[in-house]
Amino acid sequence: NDIEYIYSEYYNKEEITRFSSSLGKFVGYTEYGLKQANHWNSDPSELARRKATKETVCKHNIDID
């Protein structure tokens, strides 16, 4: 429960969108990022893919560190 998966997208060194596993959705930080976040949040397969990444990458490697 202490693990959080974060996926961010940047353009010109500015964060435009972020997926946070604790929120379970994308958040936009620019006008373009808001449009992208709304698009991705309306796609159940994209949200499921990002949520599954926490399980397959983060939790799988937690015991290594």
PDB file of N, H, CA, C and O in Angstrom:
ATOM      1  N   ASN A   1       0.808  -1.206   0.000  1.00  0.00           N
ATOM      2  CA  ASN A   1       0.000   0.000   0.000  1.00  0.00           C
ATOM      3  C   ASN A   1       0.846   1.264   0.000  1.00  0.00           C
ATOM      4  O   ASN A   1       0.352   2.347  -0.312  1.00  0.00           O
ATOM      5  N   ASP A   2       2.106   1.128   0.345  1.00  0.00           N
ATOM      6  H   ASP A   2       2.508   0.248   0.598  1.00  0.00           H
ATOM      7  CA  ASP A   2       2.995   2.288   0.391  1.00  0.00           C
ATOM      8  C   ASP A   2       3.626   2.604  -0.961  1.00  0.00           C
ATOM      9  O   ASP A   2       4.356   3.586  -1.097  1.00  0.00           O
ATOM     10  N   ILE A   3       3.348   1.783  -1.945  1.00  0.00           N
ATOM     11  H   ILE A   3       2.755   0.985  -1.835  1.00  0.00           H
ATOM     12  CA  ILE A   3       3.950   1.960  -3.268  1.00  0.00           C
ATOM     13  C   ILE A   3       3.015   2.795  -4.131  1.00  0.00           C
ATOM     14  O   ILE A   3       1.802   2.583  -4.148  1.00  0.00           O
ATOM     15  N   GLU A   4       3.602   3.746  -4.844  1.00  0.00           N
ATOM     16  H   GLU A   4       4.587   3.919  -4.830  1.00  0.00           H
ATOM     17  CA  GLU A   4       2.824   4.534  -5.793  1.00  0.00           C
ATOM     18  C   GLU A   4       3.538   4.526  -7.135  1.00  0.00           C
ATOM     19  O   GLU A   4       4.727   4.834  -7.224  1.00  0.00           O
ATOM     20  N   TYR A   5       2.799   4.170  -8.175  1.00  0.00           N
ATOM     21  H   TYR A   5       1.833   3.919  -8.103  1.00  0.00           H
ATOM     22  CA  TYR A   5       3.322   4.208  -9.532  1.00  0.00           C
ATOM     23  C   TYR A   5       2.923   5.545 -10.143  1.00  0.00           C
ATOM     24  O   TYR A   5       1.746   5.906 -10.144  1.00  0.00           O
ATOM     25  N   ILE A   6       3.914   6.284 -10.667  1.00  0.00           N
ATOM     26  H   ILE A   6       4.870   5.991 -10.666  1.00  0.00           H
ATOM     27  CA  ILE A   6       3.646   7.569 -11.310  1.00  0.00           C
ATOM     28  C   ILE A   6       4.237   7.540 -12.708  1.00  0.00           C
ATOM     29  O   ILE A   6       5.403   7.194 -12.897  1.00  0.00           O
ATOM     30  N   TYR A   7       3.419   7.905 -13.683  1.00  0.00           N
ATOM     31  H   TYR A   7       2.472   8.186 -13.529  1.00  0.00           H
ATOM     32  CA  TYR A   7       3.859   8.022 -15.068  1.00  0.00           C
ATOM     33  C   TYR A   7       3.586   9.467 -15.493  1.00  0.00           C
ATOM     34  O   TYR A   7       2.444   9.925 -15.458  1.00  0.00           O
ATOM     35  N   SER A   8       4.636  10.175 -15.891  1.00  0.00           N
ATOM     36  H   SER A   8       5.564   9.803 -15.919  1.00  0.00           H
ATOM     37  CA  SER A   8       4.493  11.581 -16.298  1.00  0.00           C
ATOM     38  C   SER A   8       4.940  11.760 -17.728  1.00  0.00           C
ATOM     39  O   SER A   8       5.841  11.069 -18.205  1.00  0.00           O
ATOM     40  N   GLU A   9       4.304  12.693 -18.408  1.00  0.00           N
ATOM     41  H   GLU A   9       3.573  13.254 -18.021  1.00  0.00           H
ATOM     42  CA  GLU A   9       4.723  13.083 -19.748  1.00  0.00           C
ATOM     43  C   GLU A   9       5.113  14.556 -19.714  1.00  0.00           C
ATOM     44  O   GLU A   9       4.445  15.385 -19.096  1.00  0.00           O
ATOM     45  N   TYR A  10       6.214  14.856 -20.395  1.00  0.00           N
ATOM     46  H   TYR A  10       6.757  14.183 -20.897  1.00  0.00           H
ATOM     47  CA  TYR A  10       6.763  16.208 -20.416  1.00  0.00           C
ATOM     48  C   TYR A  10       6.892  16.701 -21.849  1.00  0.00           C
ATOM     49  O   TYR A  10       7.079  15.915 -22.777  1.00  0.00           O
ATOM     50  N   TYR A  11       6.789  18.000 -22.012  1.00  0.00           N
ATOM     51  H   TYR A  11       6.637  18.639 -21.258  1.00  0.00           H
ATOM     52  CA  TYR A  11       7.059  18.667 -23.281  1.00  0.00           C
ATOM     53  C   TYR A  11       7.787  19.963 -22.960  1.00  0.00           C
ATOM     54  O   TYR A  11       7.304  20.770 -22.166  1.00  0.00           O
ATOM     55  N   ASN A  12       8.944  20.164 -23.576  1.00  0.00           N
ATOM     56  H   ASN A  12       9.336  19.508 -24.221  1.00  0.00           H
ATOM     57  CA  ASN A  12       9.779  21.344 -23.296  1.00  0.00           C
ATOM     58  C   ASN A  12      10.037  21.526 -21.801  1.00  0.00           C
ATOM     59  O   ASN A  12       9.929  22.629 -21.265  1.00  0.00           O
ATOM     60  N   LYS A  13      10.379  20.422 -21.145  1.00  0.00           N
ATOM     61  H   LYS A  13      10.467  19.526 -21.580  1.00  0.00           H
ATOM     62  CA  LYS A  13      10.713  20.400 -19.722  1.00  0.00           C
ATOM     63  C   LYS A  13       9.549  20.772 -18.813  1.00  0.00           C
ATOM     64  O   LYS A  13       9.761  21.077 -17.639  1.00  0.00           O
ATOM     65  N   GLU A  14       8.343  20.755 -19.322  1.00  0.00           N
ATOM     66  H   GLU A  14       8.171  20.507 -20.276  1.00  0.00           H
ATOM     67  CA  GLU A  14       7.148  21.067 -18.535  1.00  0.00           C
ATOM     68  C   GLU A  14       6.261  19.830 -18.475  1.00  0.00           C
ATOM     69  O   GLU A  14       5.938  19.232 -19.501  1.00  0.00           O
ATOM     70  N   GLU A  15       5.872  19.455 -17.259  1.00  0.00           N
ATOM     71  H   GLU A  15       6.135  19.941 -16.425  1.00  0.00           H
ATOM     72  CA  GLU A  15       4.995  18.302 -17.102  1.00  0.00           C
ATOM     73  C   GLU A  15       3.609  18.656 -17.632  1.00  0.00           C
ATOM     74  O   GLU A  15       3.002  19.646 -17.223  1.00  0.00           O
ATOM     75  N   ILE A  16       3.122  17.817 -18.558  1.00  0.00           N
ATOM     76  H   ILE A  16       3.615  17.013 -18.890  1.00  0.00           H
ATOM     77  CA  ILE A  16       1.803  18.087 -19.132  1.00  0.00           C
ATOM     78  C   ILE A  16       0.734  17.148 -18.588  1.00  0.00           C
ATOM     79  O   ILE A  16      -0.412  17.560 -18.408  1.00  0.00           O
ATOM     80  N   THR A  17       1.091  15.888 -18.323  1.00  0.00           N
ATOM     81  H   THR A  17       2.021  15.553 -18.469  1.00  0.00           H
ATOM     82  CA  THR A  17       0.138  14.935 -17.755  1.00  0.00           C
ATOM     83  C   THR A  17       0.851  14.016 -16.779  1.00  0.00           C
ATOM     84  O   THR A  17       2.068  13.838 -16.832  1.00  0.00           O
ATOM     85  N   ARG A  18       0.051  13.431 -15.879  1.00  0.00           N
ATOM     86  H   ARG A  18      -0.937  13.576 -15.836  1.00  0.00           H
ATOM     87  CA  ARG A  18       0.597  12.465 -14.918  1.00  0.00           C
ATOM     88  C   ARG A  18      -0.476  11.441 -14.585  1.00  0.00           C
ATOM     89  O   ARG A  18      -1.639  11.781 -14.366  1.00  0.00           O
ATOM     90  N   PHE A  19      -0.060  10.180 -14.550  1.00  0.00           N
ATOM     91  H   PHE A  19       0.885   9.904 -14.727  1.00  0.00           H
ATOM     92  CA  PHE A  19      -0.918   9.125 -14.017  1.00  0.00           C
ATOM     93  C   PHE A  19      -0.378   8.763 -12.646  1.00  0.00           C
ATOM     94  O   PHE A  19       0.816   8.502 -12.495  1.00  0.00           O
ATOM     95  N   SER A  20      -1.231   8.746 -11.666  1.00  0.00           N
ATOM     96  H   SER A  20      -2.201   8.958 -11.789  1.00  0.00           H
ATOM     97  CA  SER A  20      -0.860   8.367 -10.314  1.00  0.00           C
ATOM     98  C   SER A  20      -1.700   7.162  -9.904  1.00  0.00           C
ATOM     99  O   SER A  20      -2.928   7.192  -9.980  1.00  0.00           O
ATOM    100  N   SER A  21      -1.026   6.107  -9.470  1.00  0.00           N
ATOM    101  H   SER A  21      -0.028   6.082  -9.408  1.00  0.00           H
ATOM    102  CA  SER A  21      -1.777   4.908  -9.085  1.00  0.00           C
ATOM    103  C   SER A  21      -2.619   5.144  -7.837  1.00  0.00           C
ATOM    104  O   SER A  21      -3.612   4.445  -7.633  1.00  0.00           O
ATOM    105  N   SER A  22      -2.256   6.099  -7.006  1.00  0.00           N
ATOM    106  H   SER A  22      -1.449   6.667  -7.172  1.00  0.00           H
ATOM    107  CA  SER A  22      -3.075   6.376  -5.826  1.00  0.00           C
ATOM    108  C   SER A  22      -4.391   7.056  -6.213  1.00  0.00           C
ATOM    109  O   SER A  22      -5.411   6.857  -5.552  1.00  0.00           O
ATOM    110  N   LEU A  23      -4.371   7.853  -7.281  1.00  0.00           N
ATOM    111  H   LEU A  23      -3.543   8.014  -7.818  1.00  0.00           H
ATOM    112  CA  LEU A  23      -5.608   8.462  -7.790  1.00  0.00           C
ATOM    113  C   LEU A  23      -6.347   7.519  -8.732  1.00  0.00           C
ATOM    114  O   LEU A  23      -7.576   7.519  -8.789  1.00  0.00           O
ATOM    115  N   GLY A  24      -5.583   6.714  -9.473  1.00  0.00           N
ATOM    116  H   GLY A  24      -4.584   6.714  -9.427  1.00  0.00           H
ATOM    117  CA  GLY A  24      -6.176   5.782 -10.427  1.00  0.00           C
ATOM    118  C   GLY A  24      -6.627   6.445 -11.710  1.00  0.00           C
ATOM    119  O   GLY A  24      -7.464   5.904 -12.433  1.00  0.00           O
ATOM    120  N   LYS A  25      -6.073   7.625 -12.000  1.00  0.00           N
ATOM    121  H   LYS A  25      -5.393   8.065 -11.413  1.00  0.00           H
ATOM    122  CA  LYS A  25      -6.448   8.329 -13.222  1.00  0.00           C
ATOM    123  C   LYS A  25      -5.348   9.297 -13.633  1.00  0.00           C
ATOM    124  O   LYS A  25      -4.393   9.532 -12.892  1.00  0.00           O
ATOM    125  N   PHE A  26      -5.505   9.853 -14.831  1.00  0.00           N
ATOM    126  H   PHE A  26      -6.281   9.663 -15.432  1.00  0.00           H
ATOM    127  CA  PHE A  26      -4.574  10.861 -15.341  1.00  0.00           C
ATOM    128  C   PHE A  26      -5.025  12.246 -14.899  1.00  0.00           C
ATOM    129  O   PHE A  26      -6.216  12.517 -14.748  1.00  0.00           O
ATOM    130  N   VAL A  27      -4.040  13.114 -14.697  1.00  0.00           N
ATOM    131  H   VAL A  27      -3.072  12.894 -14.820  1.00  0.00           H
ATOM    132  CA  VAL A  27      -4.299  14.510 -14.363  1.00  0.00           C
ATOM    133  C   VAL A  27      -3.521  15.360 -15.355  1.00  0.00           C
ATOM    134  O   VAL A  27      -2.348  15.093 -15.618  1.00  0.00           O
ATOM    135  N   GLY A  28      -4.164  16.380 -15.906  1.00  0.00           N
ATOM    136  H   GLY A  28      -5.117  16.597 -15.693  1.00  0.00           H
ATOM    137  CA  GLY A  28      -3.506  17.281 -16.843  1.00  0.00           C
ATOM    138  C   GLY A  28      -3.078  18.566 -16.167  1.00  0.00           C
ATOM    139  O   GLY A  28      -3.756  19.069 -15.271  1.00  0.00           O
ATOM    140  N   TYR A  29      -1.925  19.101 -16.614  1.00  0.00           N
ATOM    141  H   TYR A  29      -1.375  18.692 -17.342  1.00  0.00           H
ATOM    142  CA  TYR A  29      -1.395  20.329 -16.013  1.00  0.00           C
ATOM    143  C   TYR A  29      -1.324  21.495 -16.997  1.00  0.00           C
ATOM    144  O   TYR A  29      -1.068  22.629 -16.593  1.00  0.00           O
ATOM    145  N   THR A  30      -1.548  21.228 -18.268  1.00  0.00           N
ATOM    146  H   THR A  30      -1.756  20.307 -18.596  1.00  0.00           H
ATOM    147  CA  THR A  30      -1.589  22.283 -19.278  1.00  0.00           C
ATOM    148  C   THR A  30      -2.886  22.108 -20.059  1.00  0.00           C
ATOM    149  O   THR A  30      -3.610  21.132 -19.859  1.00  0.00           O
ATOM    150  N   GLU A  31      -3.174  23.042 -20.938  1.00  0.00           N
ATOM    151  H   GLU A  31      -2.586  23.835 -21.100  1.00  0.00           H
ATOM    152  CA  GLU A  31      -4.390  22.927 -21.759  1.00  0.00           C
ATOM    153  C   GLU A  31      -4.370  21.641 -22.572  1.00  0.00           C
ATOM    154  O   GLU A  31      -5.352  20.900 -22.612  1.00  0.00           O
ATOM    155  N   TYR A  32      -3.233  21.387 -23.222  1.00  0.00           N
ATOM    156  H   TYR A  32      -2.435  21.989 -23.190  1.00  0.00           H
ATOM    157  CA  TYR A  32      -3.099  20.149 -24.001  1.00  0.00           C
ATOM    158  C   TYR A  32      -3.146  18.928 -23.083  1.00  0.00           C
ATOM    159  O   TYR A  32      -3.778  17.925 -23.415  1.00  0.00           O
ATOM    160  N   GLY A  33      -2.477  19.013 -21.925  1.00  0.00           N
ATOM    161  H   GLY A  33      -1.964  19.828 -21.656  1.00  0.00           H
ATOM    162  CA  GLY A  33      -2.468  17.908 -20.980  1.00  0.00           C
ATOM    163  C   GLY A  33      -3.848  17.565 -20.450  1.00  0.00           C
ATOM    164  O   GLY A  33      -4.156  16.392 -20.236  1.00  0.00           O
ATOM    165  N   LEU A  34      -4.679  18.568 -20.237  1.00  0.00           N
ATOM    166  H   LEU A  34      -4.429  19.521 -20.411  1.00  0.00           H
ATOM    167  CA  LEU A  34      -6.051  18.327 -19.792  1.00  0.00           C
ATOM    168  C   LEU A  34      -6.842  17.554 -20.838  1.00  0.00           C
ATOM    169  O   LEU A  34      -7.618  16.659 -20.504  1.00  0.00           O
ATOM    170  N   LYS A  35      -6.641  17.903 -22.107  1.00  0.00           N
ATOM    171  H   LYS A  35      -6.010  18.630 -22.379  1.00  0.00           H
ATOM    172  CA  LYS A  35      -7.331  17.185 -23.190  1.00  0.00           C
ATOM    173  C   LYS A  35      -6.867  15.736 -23.255  1.00  0.00           C
ATOM    174  O   LYS A  35      -7.677  14.823 -23.413  1.00  0.00           O
ATOM    175  N   GLN A  36      -5.548  15.531 -23.132  1.00  0.00           N
ATOM    176  H   GLN A  36      -4.890  16.273 -23.004  1.00  0.00           H
ATOM    177  CA  GLN A  36      -5.013  14.177 -23.165  1.00  0.00           C
ATOM    178  C   GLN A  36      -5.509  13.371 -21.963  1.00  0.00           C
ATOM    179  O   GLN A  36      -5.902  12.213 -22.109  1.00  0.00           O
ATOM    180  N   ALA A  37      -5.492  13.972 -20.794  1.00  0.00           N
ATOM    181  H   ALA A  37      -5.173  14.913 -20.675  1.00  0.00           H
ATOM    182  CA  ALA A  37      -5.941  13.277 -19.588  1.00  0.00           C
ATOM    183  C   ALA A  37      -7.402  12.869 -19.709  1.00  0.00           C
ATOM    184  O   ALA A  37      -7.760  11.748 -19.345  1.00  0.00           O
ATOM    185  N   ASN A  38      -8.248  13.755 -20.212  1.00  0.00           N
ATOM    186  H   ASN A  38      -7.958  14.665 -20.508  1.00  0.00           H
ATOM    187  CA  ASN A  38      -9.661  13.422 -20.401  1.00  0.00           C
ATOM    188  C   ASN A  38      -9.822  12.272 -21.384  1.00  0.00           C
ATOM    189  O   ASN A  38     -10.649  11.383 -21.181  1.00  0.00           O
ATOM    190  N   HIS A  39      -9.035  12.292 -22.440  1.00  0.00           N
ATOM    191  H   HIS A  39      -8.363  13.014 -22.605  1.00  0.00           H
ATOM    192  CA  HIS A  39      -9.097  11.218 -23.442  1.00  0.00           C
ATOM    193  C   HIS A  39      -8.688   9.884 -22.825  1.00  0.00           C
ATOM    194  O   HIS A  39      -9.386   8.883 -22.984  1.00  0.00           O
ATOM    195  N   TRP A  40      -7.549   9.870 -22.115  1.00  0.00           N
ATOM    196  H   TRP A  40      -6.981  10.683 -21.986  1.00  0.00           H
ATOM    197  CA  TRP A  40      -7.062   8.621 -21.525  1.00  0.00           C
ATOM    198  C   TRP A  40      -7.955   8.142 -20.394  1.00  0.00           C
ATOM    199  O   TRP A  40      -8.133   6.935 -20.227  1.00  0.00           O
ATOM    200  N   ASN A  41      -8.519   9.052 -19.615  1.00  0.00           N
ATOM    201  H   ASN A  41      -8.373  10.032 -19.751  1.00  0.00           H
ATOM    202  CA  ASN A  41      -9.410   8.657 -18.524  1.00  0.00           C
ATOM    203  C   ASN A  41     -10.718   8.068 -19.036  1.00  0.00           C
ATOM    204  O   ASN A  41     -11.386   7.327 -18.314  1.00  0.00           O
ATOM    205  N   SER A  42     -11.089   8.384 -20.264  1.00  0.00           N
ATOM    206  H   SER A  42     -10.546   8.985 -20.851  1.00  0.00           H
ATOM    207  CA  SER A  42     -12.317   7.823 -20.830  1.00  0.00           C
ATOM    208  C   SER A  42     -12.082   6.459 -21.468  1.00  0.00           C
ATOM    209  O   SER A  42     -13.025   5.835 -21.953  1.00  0.00           O
ATOM    210  N   ASP A  43     -10.835   5.986 -21.474  1.00  0.00           N
ATOM    211  H   ASP A  43     -10.068   6.493 -21.080  1.00  0.00           H
ATOM    212  CA  ASP A  43     -10.482   4.700 -22.081  1.00  0.00           C
ATOM    213  C   ASP A  43     -10.188   3.686 -20.965  1.00  0.00           C
ATOM    214  O   ASP A  43      -9.111   3.724 -20.370  1.00  0.00           O
ATOM    215  N   PRO A  44     -11.124   2.789 -20.680  1.00  0.00           N
ATOM    216  CA  PRO A  44     -10.927   1.830 -19.586  1.00  0.00           C
ATOM    217  C   PRO A  44      -9.699   0.936 -19.779  1.00  0.00           C
ATOM    218  O   PRO A  44      -9.066   0.536 -18.801  1.00  0.00           O
ATOM    219  N   SER A  45      -9.362   0.622 -21.021  1.00  0.00           N
ATOM    220  H   SER A  45      -9.876   0.947 -21.816  1.00  0.00           H
ATOM    221  CA  SER A  45      -8.201  -0.238 -21.244  1.00  0.00           C
ATOM    222  C   SER A  45      -6.897   0.480 -20.911  1.00  0.00           C
ATOM    223  O   SER A  45      -5.952  -0.149 -20.435  1.00  0.00           O
ATOM    224  N   GLU A  46      -6.831   1.784 -21.152  1.00  0.00           N
ATOM    225  H   GLU A  46      -7.599   2.295 -21.539  1.00  0.00           H
ATOM    226  CA  GLU A  46      -5.627   2.554 -20.811  1.00  0.00           C
ATOM    227  C   GLU A  46      -5.467   2.640 -19.299  1.00  0.00           C
ATOM    228  O   GLU A  46      -4.359   2.488 -18.786  1.00  0.00           O
ATOM    229  N   LEU A  47      -6.550   2.880 -18.586  1.00  0.00           N
ATOM    230  H   LEU A  47      -7.450   3.004 -19.002  1.00  0.00           H
ATOM    231  CA  LEU A  47      -6.486   2.938 -17.124  1.00  0.00           C
ATOM    232  C   LEU A  47      -6.109   1.571 -16.541  1.00  0.00           C
ATOM    233  O   LEU A  47      -5.320   1.493 -15.600  1.00  0.00           O
ATOM    234  N   ALA A  48      -6.668   0.508 -17.095  1.00  0.00           N
ATOM    235  H   ALA A  48      -7.309   0.572 -17.860  1.00  0.00           H
ATOM    236  CA  ALA A  48      -6.341  -0.840 -16.613  1.00  0.00           C
ATOM    237  C   ALA A  48      -4.874  -1.166 -16.869  1.00  0.00           C
ATOM    238  O   ALA A  48      -4.224  -1.802 -16.040  1.00  0.00           O
ATOM    239  N   ARG A  49      -4.356  -0.734 -18.005  1.00  0.00           N
ATOM    240  H   ARG A  49      -4.885  -0.217 -18.679  1.00  0.00           H
ATOM    241  CA  ARG A  49      -2.956  -0.984 -18.339  1.00  0.00           C
ATOM    242  C   ARG A  49      -2.034  -0.274 -17.356  1.00  0.00           C
ATOM    243  O   ARG A  49      -1.053  -0.858 -16.896  1.00  0.00           O
ATOM    244  N   ARG A  50      -2.336   0.970 -17.033  1.00  0.00           N
ATOM    245  H   ARG A  50      -3.133   1.444 -17.406  1.00  0.00           H
ATOM    246  CA  ARG A  50      -1.504   1.728 -16.093  1.00  0.00           C
ATOM    247  C   ARG A  50      -1.601   1.149 -14.679  1.00  0.00           C
ATOM    248  O   ARG A  50      -0.601   1.083 -13.964  1.00  0.00           O
ATOM    249  N   LYS A  51      -2.795   0.734 -14.280  1.00  0.00           N
ATOM    250  H   LYS A  51      -3.608   0.788 -14.860  1.00  0.00           H
ATOM    251  CA  LYS A  51      -2.956   0.148 -12.951  1.00  0.00           C
ATOM    252  C   LYS A  51      -2.216  -1.186 -12.854  1.00  0.00           C
ATOM    253  O   LYS A  51      -1.657  -1.515 -11.808  1.00  0.00           O
ATOM    254  N   ALA A  52      -2.213  -1.943 -13.936  1.00  0.00           N
ATOM    255  H   ALA A  52      -2.667  -1.676 -14.786  1.00  0.00           H
ATOM    256  CA  ALA A  52      -1.517  -3.229 -13.952  1.00  0.00           C
ATOM    257  C   ALA A  52      -0.006  -3.044 -13.890  1.00  0.00           C
ATOM    258  O   ALA A  52       0.700  -3.927 -13.403  1.00  0.00           O
ATOM    259  N   THR A  53       0.496  -1.929 -14.368  1.00  0.00           N
ATOM    260  H   THR A  53      -0.077  -1.211 -14.764  1.00  0.00           H
ATOM    261  CA  THR A  53       1.931  -1.673 -14.330  1.00  0.00           C
ATOM    262  C   THR A  53       2.436  -1.626 -12.902  1.00  0.00           C
ATOM    263  O   THR A  53       3.544  -2.083 -12.622  1.00  0.00           O
ATOM    264  N   LYS A  54       1.648  -1.084 -12.004  1.00  0.00           N
ATOM    265  H   LYS A  54       0.748  -0.713 -12.232  1.00  0.00           H
ATOM    266  CA  LYS A  54       2.042  -1.060 -10.591  1.00  0.00           C
ATOM    267  C   LYS A  54       2.250  -2.480 -10.086  1.00  0.00           C
ATOM    268  O   LYS A  54       3.214  -2.760  -9.372  1.00  0.00           O
ATOM    269  N   GLU A  55       1.351  -3.366 -10.458  1.00  0.00           N
ATOM    270  H   GLU A  55       0.568  -3.138 -11.038  1.00  0.00           H
ATOM    271  CA  GLU A  55       1.451  -4.757 -10.009  1.00  0.00           C
ATOM    272  C   GLU A  55       2.634  -5.471 -10.641  1.00  0.00           C
ATOM    273  O   GLU A  55       3.362  -6.190  -9.957  1.00  0.00           O
ATOM    274  N   THR A  56       2.832  -5.279 -11.938  1.00  0.00           N
ATOM    275  H   THR A  56       2.241  -4.694 -12.494  1.00  0.00           H
ATOM    276  CA  THR A  56       3.862  -6.039 -12.644  1.00  0.00           C
ATOM    277  C   THR A  56       5.264  -5.491 -12.464  1.00  0.00           C
ATOM    278  O   THR A  56       6.224  -6.262 -12.468  1.00  0.00           O
ATOM    279  N   VAL A  57       5.411  -4.191 -12.308  1.00  0.00           N
ATOM    280  H   VAL A  57       4.631  -3.565 -12.304  1.00  0.00           H
ATOM    281  CA  VAL A  57       6.743  -3.589 -12.201  1.00  0.00           C
ATOM    282  C   VAL A  57       7.084  -3.264 -10.752  1.00  0.00           C
ATOM    283  O   VAL A  57       8.106  -3.718 -10.238  1.00  0.00           O
ATOM    284  N   CYS A  58       6.258  -2.501 -10.108  1.00  0.00           N
ATOM    285  H   CYS A  58       5.427  -2.131 -10.526  1.00  0.00           H
ATOM    286  CA  CYS A  58       6.584  -2.019  -8.763  1.00  0.00           C
ATOM    287  C   CYS A  58       6.569  -3.144  -7.729  1.00  0.00           C
ATOM    288  O   CYS A  58       7.568  -3.372  -7.046  1.00  0.00           O
ATOM    289  N   LYS A  59       5.461  -3.835  -7.614  1.00  0.00           N
ATOM    290  H   LYS A  59       4.650  -3.650  -8.169  1.00  0.00           H
ATOM    291  CA  LYS A  59       5.342  -4.856  -6.575  1.00  0.00           C
ATOM    292  C   LYS A  59       6.256  -6.045  -6.847  1.00  0.00           C
ATOM    293  O   LYS A  59       6.721  -6.701  -5.915  1.00  0.00           O
ATOM    294  N   HIS A  60       6.510  -6.320  -8.110  1.00  0.00           N
ATOM    295  H   HIS A  60       6.132  -5.787  -8.867  1.00  0.00           H
ATOM    296  CA  HIS A  60       7.408  -7.412  -8.479  1.00  0.00           C
ATOM    297  C   HIS A  60       8.840  -7.125  -8.004  1.00  0.00           C
ATOM    298  O   HIS A  60       9.551  -8.047  -7.605  1.00  0.00           O
ATOM    299  N   ASN A  61       9.260  -5.884  -8.041  1.00  0.00           N
ATOM    300  H   ASN A  61       8.683  -5.134  -8.365  1.00  0.00           H
ATOM    301  CA  ASN A  61      10.637  -5.518  -7.710  1.00  0.00           C
ATOM    302  C   ASN A  61      10.824  -4.998  -6.286  1.00  0.00           C
ATOM    303  O   ASN A  61      11.943  -4.640  -5.916  1.00  0.00           O
ATOM    304  N   ILE A  62       9.791  -4.946  -5.496  1.00  0.00           N
ATOM    305  H   ILE A  62       8.883  -5.236  -5.797  1.00  0.00           H
ATOM    306  CA  ILE A  62       9.906  -4.363  -4.161  1.00  0.00           C
ATOM    307  C   ILE A  62      10.880  -5.127  -3.277  1.00  0.00           C
ATOM    308  O   ILE A  62      11.589  -4.517  -2.478  1.00  0.00           O
ATOM    309  N   ASP A  63      10.929  -6.441  -3.401  1.00  0.00           N
ATOM    310  H   ASP A  63      10.353  -6.937  -4.050  1.00  0.00           H
ATOM    311  CA  ASP A  63      11.814  -7.234  -2.555  1.00  0.00           C
ATOM    312  C   ASP A  63      13.268  -7.174  -3.002  1.00  0.00           C
ATOM    313  O   ASP A  63      14.154  -7.582  -2.251  1.00  0.00           O
ATOM    314  N   ILE A  64      13.528  -6.688  -4.177  1.00  0.00           N
ATOM    315  H   ILE A  64      12.808  -6.356  -4.786  1.00  0.00           H
ATOM    316  CA  ILE A  64      14.899  -6.594  -4.670  1.00  0.00           C
ATOM    317  C   ILE A  64      15.674  -5.537  -3.904  1.00  0.00           C
ATOM    318  O   ILE A  64      16.834  -5.750  -3.550  1.00  0.00           O
ATOM    319  N   ASP A  65      15.041  -4.394  -3.643  1.00  0.00           N
ATOM    320  H   ASP A  65      14.099  -4.221  -3.930  1.00  0.00           H
ATOM    321  CA  ASP A  65      15.710  -3.334  -2.872  1.00  0.00           C
ATOM    322  C   ASP A  65      15.633  -3.712  -1.451  1.00  0.00           C
ATOM    323  O   ASP A  65      16.126  -2.982  -0.590  1.00  0.00           O
TER     324      ASP A  65
END
